[in-house]
Amino acid sequence: MKSTVLSVLTTAAIISSCSSGTEKKAEEQIPLKGTWKLISATTVSKGQTTFTDYTKTQEMIKIINDSHFAFLKHELKSDAEGKNNFDAGGGRYQLKGDQYTESLDYYNNKNWEGKTFVFKVSIKGDTLIQTGIEKIESENIDRTITEKYLKL
C-alpha cells in the first residue's frame, strides 16, 4: 500500500513539474502577433542619430501572424502628382526569447529581398520596441535602428 501511494505521489509530482514548465514557457513568449502602428524610430548611422516621429507625416503598420510579417507605409499627404510614396514588404520571421529575426522575402527594392535582420524585442504596456542592425552593402546602409510600435 505504501509503495502504491508513493508511486502515485511521485507520478503526480513528475506530471505537475512537466506541465508547469510548459505553462511557464508559454507565458514567457513575447506576444508579437497582431497589428502594430509605428510611432517612432531612432536611427544611428555613421555616428549620426536621427529621430523620426511617424505620427506627423507618415503612417506605417506591421502585421504579424504565426509565421509571417508584413509592413505597409505611406505619406499622409499626397505630393503634387497625387502620389503618397507607398512602401511595403514582408516575409517570414522567427522569435526565440527576445530575439526576433525577419527574413525579408518581398520588397520593392530587390537589393533588400532575401536579407535577414535580427532585432531584440520587448513589450512595455501596449508598445513593442525592436532594436537591431540594418546592413545592406549594395545600398551602402549600415545602421542601428530602434522602432517603437503601438498595438492596434
N, C-alpha and C positions, 0 to 999 in steps of 0.2 A: 504494500500500500504506500509506504514512504517513497519507494523508488518511482511509483506511478505519479505521485504528487510532484516529486522533484522533476521528473521528465516533463510534466505539463507546465510547470513553472519555468523551466529552462527554455522550452519551446516558445512559450508566451514572451519571455524576455527577448529572445532572438528575433521573433517576428516584430515585436514592438520597436526594437532598435533599428531594424531594417526600414520599417515604414516611416519612422520619424526622420531618418536620414534622407529619405526620398522627399518627404514634405519640406524639410529644411532646404534642400537643393532647389526645389521648385520656388520657394519663397525668395531665394537669393537671386533668381533670374531677373535681370533688368527688363521691365515691361515696355519694350520698344514698339510693339505692334500698335498701329493706329495712324492717325493723320496729325502731322505736326506742321506748324507755321513758323518759318524762320523769322526771328525778330531782330537778331543782330549777329555780326561776325567781326572778329578781330583777327587780322592777318598780319603776320610778321614775315617780311621778305627783304633780304639784303640789309638787315638792320633797321628797316623802316616799319613802323607799326601803323596800320590803317584800321579804323573802326567804321563799320557800315551799319547804319540803322535801317533795317529792311521794312520799317513801318512807314517811312516817309515817301519814297519814290518808286519802290519795287515791292513785289509780293512773291513769296515762294512758299510752296508746301512740299513736304516729303511724306509719302505714304509708305508704310512698312507693313507687310503681311508676314506669314510664316516663313517665307523663303526669299522674298524679293523686296526691293525698294524702288521707288520712282520719285523723281522730283520734277516740279513744274514751276517755272519762274517767268515773270513778265514785268515790264514797267507799268506803273499805274496810269500814266498819261501817254497817249499816242504821240509820235513825232509828226512832223509836217506832212509826211506821206501816209499817215494813219496807221503806222506800224507801232507795236509796243515791245519790240525786241524780245520775243518769246524764246525761251530756252527750256529744254527738257532732257532728261536722261534717266537711266535706271539699270538694274541688273540684280544679281544675286548678292546675298550677304550672309555672314556668319557672326554669331555672338558667342563668345567664350568668356565668361566672367564679365569684366568691364571692357574687354577688347572687342570692338565692332569692326568688321572688315567688309568693305564694299568692293565688289568686282563690277566695274562699270562696263556693261555689255552693250548698252545703247546710248549714243550721244551724237549730237550734230557735228562734232569735230572728231574725225577718225583718229587723230593723234591721242585722244583721251580714251577711246574704246580699248577694251582689253586690259586696262590698267587696274591695279588693286590699291586701295587706300585703307590704311589701318588707323583707327581712331580709338581713343579712350572715351567711354561714355559714362555719364551719371545722370540721375534724375533727382532734381530738388523740387519738391512740390509738383507743379504741373509743367516744369521746364526741363527739357532734355538738353544737356550740354555735351558736345562732342569736340574733341581736340585731336588733331593729327597733322600729318605732313602730306602735302600735295606736291609731288615731284613728277614733272613731265619734261624730260631733257629736250625733246624735239620742239617744245614750246618755250624753252628757257624759263620754266616755272619750278621753283624750289622754295616752298613757303610752309610755315606752320599756320594752321587756321583753327580758331575756336568759334564754333557756331552755337547759338542758343535758339532753341525751338520751343514754342508754346503748344501744348496739347490742345487739339480742337475737339 
